[in-house]
Amino acid sequence: METYTAMRHFADSWGLLAMTCFFLLVVGYALFRPRARQIAQDAAAIPFREDNVHGR
């Protein structure tokens, strides 16, 4: 049971910190990389693009 306790303590402290840092890095990369705003705007406009799939 000693290994479980040690792993649980590590996950509760340093594991949470590591996951938080990873999340912040991913969000920062997605927000601050070049052309991110243009790509996000293009993706947001997909439902509003006119298409002729249904013969309209």
N, CA, C and O atoms as CSV, one atom per row, in Angstrom:
chain,resi,resn,atom,element,x,y,z
A,1,MET,N,N,0.811,-1.194,0.000
A,1,MET,CA,C,0.000,0.000,0.000
A,1,MET,C,C,0.859,1.264,0.000
A,1,MET,O,O,0.357,2.359,-0.256
A,2,GLU,N,N,2.133,1.116,0.282
A,2,GLU,CA,C,3.037,2.260,0.327
A,2,GLU,C,C,3.207,2.901,-1.054
A,2,GLU,O,O,3.270,4.125,-1.169
A,3,THR,N,N,3.279,2.075,-2.098
A,3,THR,CA,C,3.430,2.602,-3.454
A,3,THR,C,C,2.202,3.404,-3.861
A,3,THR,O,O,2.321,4.469,-4.466
A,4,TYR,N,N,1.027,2.893,-3.528
A,4,TYR,CA,C,-0.207,3.606,-3.846
A,4,TYR,C,C,-0.237,4.968,-3.162
A,4,TYR,O,O,-0.608,5.965,-3.781
A,5,THR,N,N,0.141,5.014,-1.925
A,5,THR,CA,C,0.133,6.273,-1.184
A,5,THR,C,C,1.118,7.270,-1.792
A,5,THR,O,O,0.802,8.454,-1.914
A,6,ALA,N,N,2.286,6.811,-2.166
A,6,ALA,CA,C,3.280,7.703,-2.768
A,6,ALA,C,C,2.806,8.220,-4.123
A,6,ALA,O,O,2.954,9.404,-4.427
A,7,MET,N,N,2.240,7.339,-4.927
A,7,MET,CA,C,1.750,7.763,-6.247
A,7,MET,C,C,0.567,8.718,-6.103
A,7,MET,O,O,0.434,9.663,-6.881
A,8,ARG,N,N,-0.284,8.478,-5.123
A,8,ARG,CA,C,-1.429,9.351,-4.895
A,8,ARG,C,C,-0.964,10.737,-4.458
A,8,ARG,O,O,-1.505,11.745,-4.913
A,9,HIS,N,N,0.017,10.793,-3.596
A,9,HIS,CA,C,0.559,12.074,-3.149
A,9,HIS,C,C,1.184,12.829,-4.320
A,9,HIS,O,O,0.989,14.037,-4.456
A,10,PHE,N,N,1.930,12.124,-5.163
A,10,PHE,CA,C,2.549,12.759,-6.329
A,10,PHE,C,C,1.490,13.302,-7.278
A,10,PHE,O,O,1.613,14.425,-7.767
A,11,ALA,N,N,0.451,12.515,-7.542
A,11,ALA,CA,C,-0.599,12.944,-8.466
A,11,ALA,C,C,-1.371,14.134,-7.902
A,11,ALA,O,O,-1.763,15.029,-8.651
A,12,ASP,N,N,-1.589,14.149,-6.609
A,12,ASP,CA,C,-2.321,15.254,-5.994
A,12,ASP,C,C,-1.552,16.563,-6.037
A,12,ASP,O,O,-2.161,17.629,-6.114
A,13,SER,N,N,-0.250,16.507,-5.989
A,13,SER,CA,C,0.520,17.743,-5.939
A,13,SER,C,C,1.149,18.071,-7.292
A,13,SER,O,O,0.700,18.999,-7.964
A,14,TRP,N,N,2.157,17.345,-7.697
A,14,TRP,CA,C,2.897,17.665,-8.905
A,14,TRP,C,C,2.140,17.296,-10.181
A,14,TRP,O,O,2.314,17.950,-11.210
A,15,GLY,N,N,1.320,16.278,-10.128
A,15,GLY,CA,C,0.531,15.898,-11.306
A,15,GLY,C,C,-0.450,16.996,-11.698
A,15,GLY,O,O,-0.605,17.314,-12.877
A,16,LEU,N,N,-1.102,17.564,-10.706
A,16,LEU,CA,C,-2.035,18.660,-10.965
A,16,LEU,C,C,-1.300,19.872,-11.535
A,16,LEU,O,O,-1.786,20.521,-12.461
A,17,LEU,N,N,-0.152,20.164,-10.986
A,17,LEU,CA,C,0.644,21.290,-11.488
A,17,LEU,C,C,1.087,21.047,-12.933
A,17,LEU,O,O,1.039,21.961,-13.756
A,18,ALA,N,N,1.512,19.837,-13.240
A,18,ALA,CA,C,1.955,19.517,-14.594
A,18,ALA,C,C,0.795,19.610,-15.590
A,18,ALA,O,O,0.966,20.141,-16.687
A,19,MET,N,N,-0.369,19.104,-15.221
A,19,MET,CA,C,-1.524,19.174,-16.123
A,19,MET,C,C,-1.982,20.614,-16.331
A,19,MET,O,O,-2.387,20.980,-17.434
A,20,THR,N,N,-1.921,21.429,-15.291
A,20,THR,CA,C,-2.292,22.837,-15.412
A,20,THR,C,C,-1.330,23.570,-16.343
A,20,THR,O,O,-1.764,24.350,-17.190
A,21,CYS,N,N,-0.041,23.328,-16.197
A,21,CYS,CA,C,0.953,23.958,-17.075
A,21,CYS,C,C,0.759,23.515,-18.524
A,21,CYS,O,O,0.843,24.334,-19.440
A,22,PHE,N,N,0.504,22.242,-18.732
A,22,PHE,CA,C,0.273,21.736,-20.085
A,22,PHE,C,C,-0.960,22.389,-20.694
A,22,PHE,O,O,-0.926,22.789,-21.857
A,23,PHE,N,N,-2.045,22.506,-19.938
A,23,PHE,CA,C,-3.266,23.150,-20.423
A,23,PHE,C,C,-3.001,24.597,-20.809
A,23,PHE,O,O,-3.442,25.048,-21.865
A,24,LEU,N,N,-2.285,25.325,-19.961
A,24,LEU,CA,C,-1.991,26.725,-20.256
A,24,LEU,C,C,-1.100,26.879,-21.487
A,24,LEU,O,O,-1.272,27.820,-22.262
A,25,LEU,N,N,-0.160,25.971,-21.668
A,25,LEU,CA,C,0.685,26.009,-22.859
A,25,LEU,C,C,-0.125,25.753,-24.131
A,25,LEU,O,O,0.071,26.433,-25.138
A,26,VAL,N,N,-1.017,24.795,-24.089
A,26,VAL,CA,C,-1.845,24.492,-25.264
A,26,VAL,C,C,-2.761,25.661,-25.590
A,26,VAL,O,O,-2.884,26.039,-26.755
A,27,VAL,N,N,-3.403,26.238,-24.588
A,27,VAL,CA,C,-4.279,27.388,-24.816
A,27,VAL,C,C,-3.465,28.573,-25.331
A,27,VAL,O,O,-3.893,29.260,-26.259
A,28,GLY,N,N,-2.300,28.818,-24.740
A,28,GLY,CA,C,-1.449,29.915,-25.206
A,28,GLY,C,C,-0.987,29.722,-26.631
A,28,GLY,O,O,-0.940,30.675,-27.408
A,29,TYR,N,N,-0.647,28.496,-26.979
A,29,TYR,CA,C,-0.231,28.220,-28.354
A,29,TYR,C,C,-1.384,28.458,-29.323
A,29,TYR,O,O,-1.189,29.036,-30.393
A,30,ALA,N,N,-2.571,28.020,-28.958
A,30,ALA,CA,C,-3.725,28.192,-29.838
A,30,ALA,C,C,-4.113,29.656,-29.994
A,30,ALA,O,O,-4.600,30.048,-31.054
A,31,LEU,N,N,-3.911,30.466,-28.974
A,31,LEU,CA,C,-4.319,31.866,-29.034
A,31,LEU,C,C,-3.277,32.787,-29.648
A,31,LEU,O,O,-3.630,33.755,-30.320
A,32,PHE,N,N,-2.013,32.502,-29.429
A,32,PHE,CA,C,-0.977,33.463,-29.790
A,32,PHE,C,C,-0.107,33.059,-30.975
A,32,PHE,O,O,0.861,33.752,-31.288
A,33,ARG,N,N,-0.429,31.959,-31.635
A,33,ARG,CA,C,0.375,31.596,-32.797
A,33,ARG,C,C,-0.044,32.447,-33.994
A,33,ARG,O,O,-1.170,32.944,-34.035
A,34,PRO,N,N,0.828,32.614,-34.943
A,34,PRO,CA,C,0.492,33.407,-36.122
A,34,PRO,C,C,-0.681,32.793,-36.879
A,34,PRO,O,O,-0.789,31.571,-36.987
A,35,ARG,N,N,-1.537,33.626,-37.390
A,35,ARG,CA,C,-2.704,33.247,-38.177
A,35,ARG,C,C,-3.786,32.528,-37.379
A,35,ARG,O,O,-4.735,32.023,-37.978
A,36,ALA,N,N,-3.684,32.461,-36.069
A,36,ALA,CA,C,-4.683,31.752,-35.278
A,36,ALA,C,C,-6.048,32.424,-35.377
A,36,ALA,O,O,-7.069,31.741,-35.448
A,37,ARG,N,N,-6.075,33.735,-35.382
A,37,ARG,CA,C,-7.346,34.449,-35.451
A,37,ARG,C,C,-8.045,34.190,-36.780
A,37,ARG,O,O,-9.255,33.964,-36.810
A,38,GLN,N,N,-7.303,34.221,-37.870
A,38,GLN,CA,C,-7.904,33.984,-39.185
A,38,GLN,C,C,-8.434,32.561,-39.302
A,38,GLN,O,O,-9.521,32.355,-39.842
A,39,ILE,N,N,-7.706,31.596,-38.818
A,39,ILE,CA,C,-8.149,30.204,-38.875
A,39,ILE,C,C,-9.405,30.016,-38.035
A,39,ILE,O,O,-10.327,29.317,-38.456
A,40,ALA,N,N,-9.455,30.625,-36.860
A,40,ALA,CA,C,-10.624,30.505,-35.989
A,40,ALA,C,C,-11.841,31.171,-36.620
A,40,ALA,O,O,-12.950,30.647,-36.523
A,41,GLN,N,N,-11.650,32.306,-37.258
A,41,GLN,CA,C,-12.774,32.972,-37.919
A,41,GLN,C,C,-13.271,32.155,-39.104
A,41,GLN,O,O,-14.479,32.073,-39.329
A,42,ASP,N,N,-12.369,31.555,-39.860
A,42,ASP,CA,C,-12.782,30.694,-40.967
A,42,ASP,C,C,-13.566,29.487,-40.466
A,42,ASP,O,O,-14.569,29.107,-41.071
A,43,ALA,N,N,-13.130,28.889,-39.387
A,43,ALA,CA,C,-13.826,27.730,-38.829
A,43,ALA,C,C,-15.194,28.127,-38.277
A,43,ALA,O,O,-16.149,27.360,-38.395
A,44,ALA,N,N,-15.301,29.296,-37.686
A,44,ALA,CA,C,-16.572,29.748,-37.133
A,44,ALA,C,C,-17.582,30.065,-38.230
A,44,ALA,O,O,-18.787,30.005,-37.985
A,45,ALA,N,N,-17.122,30.399,-39.430
A,45,ALA,CA,C,-18.019,30.760,-40.522
A,45,ALA,C,C,-18.482,29.565,-41.338
A,45,ALA,O,O,-19.293,29.738,-42.248
A,46,ILE,N,N,-18.009,28.375,-41.057
A,46,ILE,CA,C,-18.375,27.194,-41.846
A,46,ILE,C,C,-19.884,26.969,-41.904
A,46,ILE,O,O,-20.401,26.714,-42.992
A,47,PRO,N,N,-20.624,27.050,-40.787
A,47,PRO,CA,C,-22.071,26.803,-40.878
A,47,PRO,C,C,-22.825,27.830,-41.713
A,47,PRO,O,O,-23.931,27.548,-42.175
A,48,PHE,N,N,-22.258,29.002,-41.916
A,48,PHE,CA,C,-22.948,30.064,-42.627
A,48,PHE,C,C,-22.573,30.154,-44.101
A,48,PHE,O,O,-23.095,31.000,-44.827
A,49,ARG,N,N,-21.683,29.295,-44.538
A,49,ARG,CA,C,-21.296,29.321,-45.945
A,49,ARG,C,C,-22.434,28.770,-46.789
A,49,ARG,O,O,-23.113,27.814,-46.413
A,50,GLU,N,N,-22.615,29.385,-47.910
A,50,GLU,CA,C,-23.680,28.949,-48.808
A,50,GLU,C,C,-23.157,27.781,-49.639
A,50,GLU,O,O,-22.080,27.836,-50.233
A,51,ASP,N,N,-23.954,26.742,-49.655
A,51,ASP,CA,C,-23.586,25.605,-50.484
A,51,ASP,C,C,-24.792,25.156,-51.294
A,51,ASP,O,O,-25.933,25.455,-50.941
A,52,ASN,N,N,-24.541,24.452,-52.358
A,52,ASN,CA,C,-25.598,23.992,-53.253
A,52,ASN,C,C,-25.772,22.481,-53.157
A,52,ASN,O,O,-26.045,21.820,-54.159
A,53,VAL,N,N,-25.618,21.948,-51.983
A,53,VAL,CA,C,-25.724,20.504,-51.801
A,53,VAL,C,C,-27.154,20.047,-51.995
A,53,VAL,O,O,-27.384,18.976,-52.558
A,54,HIS,N,N,-28.124,20.832,-51.544
A,54,HIS,CA,C,-29.523,20.435,-51.603
A,54,HIS,C,C,-30.249,21.022,-52.801
A,54,HIS,O,O,-31.479,20.992,-52.843
A,55,GLY,N,N,-29.542,21.540,-53.751
A,55,GLY,CA,C,-30.127,22.055,-54.982
A,55,GLY,C,C,-30.847,23.375,-54.836
A,55,GLY,O,O,-31.734,23.680,-55.634
A,56,ARG,N,N,-30.502,24.145,-53.869
A,56,ARG,CA,C,-31.137,25.448,-53.688
A,56,ARG,C,C,-30.482,26.508,-54.508
A,56,ARG,O,O,-30.899,27.665,-54.468
